[in-house]
Amino acid sequence: MKRMKLSAEATLTRELVYEATGLTSLNLSHLASAVRLEMANGNIQADGKQWIEYNEQQLLQQAIDLAKQWLSSWQNKPGQSFVITSGAVGEKAMQVQEGEQWQPIGAHHFSGFGNGKTTIAEALFYGCGVMTINEVEQAQELCIYPAGKLRSAREWMLMQSETDFSLDKFLFSEQLGKPRVILIDDVGREGSIPFVRSTEQASEIQTRYYDLINYCYRQKLSVIMTSNYRLNELATFLGGATWSRLLEMVPDGFMIDITGVRDYRPIAGGRVTAPMDL
C-alpha cells in the first residue's frame, strides 16, 4: 500500500494520483535534448563515423505521456496491457548538441538499467489500485491499495514450480476478489528454473509465460511488463504464441522502447555531477 499526506483542502485530482503513484516523480534534468551515439548501424555520417541521433528527453517524456494516457483509458478497457523495454547498447561514443554544434563528451555505458521503466510500470500498477482518502489529524492521507500482484519475472517463474500452484489460487483473494492487473518486472532475468534440464530451460520458460499471459487474456486481467530486451528480442524470448497474445492485449502505441535513455543511478550516487560530465 502506498500513502501520501495531503492538505485538508486538497482534492483528489488525476495529477495528484500520478504524483502519488510515481508518474510525475521522474526528473528529466540529467538528460540531453539532442544526443548522438556512435553505432555500426547508424545512418548519420560525421567525421567518417556512423551515428544514431535521437532526443533523449523526448523519448522518456513520450513514455511518461503514454503511460498517463494508458491509465486514463484503462478502467474502461479490462485487460488492456502495457509493455516498456530498454535494451543495452554497450559502451558508445557520445555527442550532445550545443547550439548548432555537436560536442563529443566521451564514451558512456548504456546498460538499459536505471532509466525509469520500472518507475513508470509501478506507477501504472498502483494507478490501477483502489484509492481512498482517510482523515489524519489536520490533513488527509491518500491510500492506494494494489488491485493485483507485483512480482519480478524470476518470482513469477519460480512460483509455478510449487507443487500446489495454480493461477486461480495465487491471484484471487478474499480481500481483493478478482484481480485487475499484474506487473511482471525484468522479463529476461528469470535465471534457471529448478529441476528442469538445461536443454529444456528456454522452452519451459516460454510455456510458463504462455500459461500466465493466456490466463490473463481469458480473465481480462491487465499485464504490465518491463524488460531489458528490445521489443524484437522480447518477442523471440517469449515465443510466438505468447507474443501473439500480447499483441492483442497491448493496444497499438503502448509497447514502448526507451533504449538510449541513460542510467540515472550514477548521477544520483554522485559519480556524475552534471548532465555533460560523463
Beta strands, then each sheet from edge to edge (+ up, - down):
strand 1: 2-6
strand 2: 35-38
strand 3: 44-46
strand 4: 49-54
strand 5: 82-85
strand 6: 90-98
strand 7: 101-110
strand 8: 130-136
strand 9: 139-145
strand 10: 148-152
strand 11: 181-187
strand 12: 222-227
strand 13: 255-257
sheet 1: 1+ 9- 8+
sheet 2: 3+ 4- 2+ 6- 7+
sheet 3: 10+ 11+ 12+ 5+ 13+
end
